[in-house]
Structures are given as structure tokens and as C-alpha cells.
């Protein structure tokens, strides 16, 4: 678990650095940069893992198999054998396309999981209510838990202590737009819980690694509503734009490298002309 937590912490730092330029965008449009970067990053990784020579060979065999089916369409026996070869060639092509994609997704998974808490929940609007669950270290800490919202961004409507399960449930009523901090205390170190109203959430869950050890609280869950599948569909479409951009950039770079544009032309040899003047050959 320590290794997984370390990997997740490193991945979180990388994601924070990659999304830093998005701060120049309005808060509700920062996800566009994340979607473009996701598509571009996955495509670049897929291209890096892809064996172009094997892919070209598999593509050539697939086209050859389909052409053979058409050529032998009037000979049932030859056409059946050609169909089998065409099917085998197309399955091989599919394998060479999917295998790098699966490996790319496995490598990118520690980074992709950080997109869910950032963009996977709907923003609150002033007047909405939200439920926050607190898991405490013991029943005594749960009985002592108190919540304060000092900057008048909202009110604590209901606070239910459940010592039998060492937990507390609070219902909060939001008033003002912006990022604010709840102050939670069980008698030990105070815990700051970020709450966002009218803006994308900055945190959805706080675990032991992000809470003070002597706070008496071991886990906090903020009940933001998840976004609909239509939003993730839009996120995927924008990611495809980023993937297409990287794909076209790779094609352009390959065509420039293969066209000889960057080749330095050989110097022409200079020989004396018939009248003694220098000539060029």
C-alpha cells in the first residue's frame, strides 16, 4: 500500500504540473485543457509503444487478404481459403492496434484517476445543500466533533453524531459563491475541509495521508453529485481532438523527415570553362 500511495502522490504532482497552464482559463473551462492533454498524452504514448514495421506488415496482409477474396470470388474453394487468410490477417492487425492501447491505458491509469475528483462532480450553486461524512478514530472523538464555517460562505444545518459507528454526518447549506474552508475539531489538531460553491470542487475525499494524525478524524467524504455520462462523452470528444492533433503532428514530422527538405545539398564542383572562366558542373 505504501508503494501505491507513493505512486499516486507522484502521479498527482505530475497532473498538477500538467494542468497548471489551465489556470489562465475560466474555472468552468479548465477541463478543456485537461481533455486535450489527455487525448494528446494517450496518443503520444500509444504511438511510442506501436511497432510501425509490424503494423505496416499486418496492414499489408489484411489488404492482400481482402483483395484475394475479391479476385477469387468466382472460385468457391479458393475464395473460402482467401476469406480465412483475410480473417487471420485482420485479427492480427486488430491485435497490433489494441495491444499498445491496453498497455498505454495501464501506464496512464495512475494519472487518469486524478481527473475524476477534479472534473467528475457537479459544482454547487448558492442555496444548495451538501452532506459531509466524517469517520473518526473512536467513539469519543465522534462525540466531540464540532464544525465551524468562519467566512460565512454557508451554514451548518444539521450535525448528527453516531458514536456507535465512530462517525458524524453534517448537512451544510451554501450561501456564497467561492472556495471556503470548514474548520473541524475533535479536541486535537483542527482540520480544514475545502468546500467549493459555484466552482469545480478542489477535493472530494480526504484520507489519512492528508489529515493530521492527532486530529481524531481518519476520513472525510464530501457529497458532491457526480456529473452525467453526457459530460464524460463531451470530455471524450474533446480528447479526440487532442489525439487527432498529436496524430497529425506526427504525420507532418514524418513527412518532413522523409521528404529530404532538411537535407543539405551537395556543393557543385567547379571546373575551368573553355574560355578560362570557371564553370559549374
C-alpha positions in Angstrom: 0.0 0.0 0.0 2.9 2.4 0.7 4.2 1.9 -2.8 0.8 2.5 -4.3 0.3 5.7 -2.2 3.8 6.9 -3.3 2.9 6.2 -7.0 -0.4 8.1 -6.6 1.3 11.0 -4.9 3.9 11.3 -7.7 1.1 11.0 -10.3 -0.8 13.7 -8.6 2.2 16.1 -8.7 2.7 15.3 -12.4 -1.0 16.0 -13.1 -0.9 19.2 -11.1 2.1 20.4 -13.1 0.4 19.4 -16.4 -2.8 21.2 -15.5 -1.1 24.4 -14.2 -1.4 26.3 -17.6 -5.2 25.8 -17.4 -5.3 28.3 -14.5 -5.3 31.0 -17.2 -8.7 29.8 -18.4 -12.0 30.5 -16.6 -12.8 28.0 -13.8 -15.6 26.3 -15.7 -13.4 25.8 -18.9 -10.3 24.4 -17.3 -11.5 20.9 -18.1 -11.0 21.6 -21.9 -7.2 21.8 -21.4 -7.3 18.6 -19.3 -9.3 16.8 -22.1 -7.0 17.9 -24.8 -4.0 16.9 -22.8 -5.5 13.5 -22.0 -6.1 12.7 -25.7 -2.7 14.0 -26.8 -0.9 12.1 -24.0 -2.6 8.8 -24.6 -2.0 9.1 -28.4 1.7 10.0 -28.0 2.2 7.0 -25.6 0.3 4.7 -28.0 2.5 5.9 -30.9 5.6 5.4 -28.8 4.7 1.8 -28.0 3.5 1.0 -31.5 5.7 -1.1 -33.8 5.3 0.7 -37.1 7.0 -2.0 -39.1 4.8 -4.8 -37.7 1.8 -2.6 -38.1 2.5 -1.9 -41.7 3.2 -5.6 -42.4 -0.2 -6.6 -40.7 -2.0 -3.8 -42.7 -0.4 -5.1 -46.0 -1.5 -8.7 -45.2 -5.0 -7.5 -44.4 -5.4 -5.6 -47.7 -3.9 -8.5 -49.6 -6.4 -10.9 -48.0 -9.3 -8.7 -48.9 -8.1 -8.4 -52.5 -7.6 -12.1 -52.8 -11.3 -12.7 -51.7 -12.4 -10.4 -54.4 -10.1 -11.9 -57.1 -11.2 -15.5 -56.3 -14.9 -14.7 -55.9 -15.9 -17.0 -58.7 -13.9 -20.0 -57.3 -15.6 -21.1 -54.1 -12.7 -23.2 -52.7 -10.1 -20.5 -53.3 -12.4 -17.8 -52.1 -13.0 -19.7 -48.8 -9.3 -20.1 -48.2 -8.8 -16.4 -49.0 -11.5 -15.5 -46.5 -9.8 -17.5 -43.8 -6.4 -15.8 -44.6 -8.1 -12.4 -44.7 -9.8 -13.0 -41.3 -6.5 -14.1 -39.8 -4.7 -11.0 -41.2 -7.4 -8.7 -39.8 -7.3 -10.3 -36.4 -3.5 -9.8 -36.4 -4.0 -6.2 -37.4 -6.5 -5.7 -34.6 -4.1 -7.2 -32.1 -1.2 -4.9 -33.1 -3.6 -1.9 -32.8 -5.1 -2.9 -29.4 -2.1 -4.2 -27.5 -0.3 -0.9 -27.4 -3.6 0.8 -26.5 -4.1 -1.5 -23.5 -0.5 -1.0 -22.3 -0.9 2.8 -22.7 -4.1 2.8 -20.6 -2.3 0.7 -17.9 0.6 3.1 -17.8 -1.7 6.2 -17.8 -4.1 4.8 -15.2 -2.4 6.4 -12.1 -2.7 9.8 -13.8 -6.2 9.4 -15.2 -7.7 8.6 -11.8 -6.8 12.1 -10.7 -9.2 13.5 -13.3 -12.3 12.1 -11.5 -12.1 14.2 -8.3 -11.2 17.3 -10.4 -13.8 17.1 -13.1 -16.2 14.3 -12.3 -18.5 16.2 -9.9 -21.0 19.0 -10.4 -20.4 22.4 -8.9 -22.7 23.6 -6.2 -24.8 26.7 -6.6 -25.6 29.1 -3.8 -28.6 27.7 -1.9 -27.7 24.1 -2.5 -27.2 21.6 0.4 -24.4 19.1 0.7 -23.8 16.2 3.0 -20.4 15.6 4.5 -19.4 12.3 6.2 -16.7 12.1 8.9 -15.1 8.9 10.1 -13.4 9.4 13.4 -10.7 7.4 15.2 -13.1 6.3 18.0 -16.5 6.9 19.5 -15.2 9.6 21.9 -13.8 11.6 19.0 -17.0 11.3 17.1 -18.9 12.6 20.1 -16.6 15.7 20.4 -16.6 16.7 16.7 -17.5 20.2 16.1 -17.7 22.2 12.8 -17.2 25.9 12.2 -17.6 27.8 8.9 -15.8 31.1 9.7 -16.1 33.0 6.5 -20.0 32.9 6.3 -19.9 31.0 3.0 -22.6 28.8 4.4 -24.3 27.3 7.5 -24.2 24.0 9.3 -27.9 22.9 9.2 -27.7 19.5 10.8 -24.9 17.7 12.7 -25.6 14.1 13.7 -23.2 12.2 15.9 -23.1 8.4 15.6 -20.7 7.2 18.4 -21.7 3.6 17.7 -20.0 3.7 14.3 -17.5 6.4 15.2 -18.9 8.7 12.5 -20.6 12.1 12.1 -22.9 13.3 9.3 -23.3 17.0 8.6 -25.6 18.8 6.2 -24.4 22.1 5.0 -26.4 24.9 3.4 -24.3 27.0 1.0 -24.8 30.8 0.8 -22.0 32.4 -1.2 -20.0 31.5 -4.3 -16.3 30.7 -4.0 -13.8 28.4 -2.3 -14.0 28.3 1.5 -12.8 26.1 4.4 -14.7 24.3 7.1 -12.8 24.0 10.4 -13.4 20.6 12.0 -12.2 19.8 15.5 -12.5 16.8 17.9 -10.3 18.4 20.6 -7.0 17.7 18.8 -5.5 19.4 15.7 -8.0 21.2 13.7 -8.8 20.0 10.1 -9.5 22.3 7.2 -12.1 20.9 4.8 -12.3 22.7 1.4 -15.9 23.4 0.1 -16.5 24.9 -3.3 -19.7 26.7 -4.4 -20.2 27.7 -8.0 -16.7 26.4 -8.8 -15.3 23.0 -9.6 -14.6 21.0 -6.4 -11.0 21.0 -5.2 -11.4 17.9 -3.0 -14.0 15.2 -2.7 -12.3 12.9 -0.1 -9.6 13.4 2.5 -7.9 10.3 3.7 -5.3 9.5 6.5 -2.4 10.7 4.4 -3.9 14.2 4.1 -5.2 14.5 7.7 -3.2 15.3 10.9 -2.5 12.2 12.9 -3.7 13.8 16.1 -6.9 15.3 14.6 -9.2 12.4 15.7 -10.6 12.2 12.1 -9.4 9.4 9.7 -11.6 10.0 6.7 -13.8 12.8 5.3 -16.2 12.4 2.3 -17.8 15.4 0.7 -21.1 14.5 -1.1 -20.8 16.3 -4.4 -23.1 14.9 -7.1 -21.3 13.2 -10.0 -21.6 14.6 -13.5 -23.7 12.8 -16.0 -22.4 10.5 -18.7 -23.1 13.2 -21.3 -20.4 15.3 -19.8 -17.9 12.5 -19.9 -19.0 11.9 -23.6 -18.2 15.6 -24.3 -14.8 15.2 -22.4 -14.1 12.2 -24.6 -14.9 14.1 -27.8 -12.6 16.9 -26.8 -9.9 14.4 -26.0 -10.2 13.0 -29.5 -9.4 16.5 -30.8 -6.2 16.4 -28.8 -5.4 12.9 -30.1 -6.0 14.0 -33.7 -3.7 16.9 -33.2 -0.8 14.7 -32.0 -1.5 12.2 -34.8 -1.4 14.9 -37.5 1.7 16.4 -35.9 3.4 13.0 -36.1 2.4 12.6 -39.7 3.7 16.1 -40.6 7.0 15.4 -38.8 7.4 12.1 -40.5 6.7 13.6 -44.0 9.2 16.4 -43.4 11.8 14.0 -42.2 11.3 11.7 -45.2 11.0 14.3 -47.9 14.6 15.4 -47.7 13.7 19.1 -47.0 16.3 19.2 -44.3 19.0 17.6 -46.4 21.9 19.9 -47.2 22.5 19.9 -51.0 25.9 18.8 -52.2 28.2 21.5 -53.4 28.6 21.6 -57.2 32.1 21.0 -58.4 33.8 24.0 -60.1 35.9 23.4 -63.3 37.6 25.8 -65.6 35.5 26.8 -68.7 36.6 26.7 -72.3 37.5 30.4 -72.2 39.4 30.1 -68.9 36.4 31.3 -66.9 35.2 29.0 -64.1 32.4 26.7 -65.0 29.9 24.7 -62.8 29.2 21.0 -63.3 
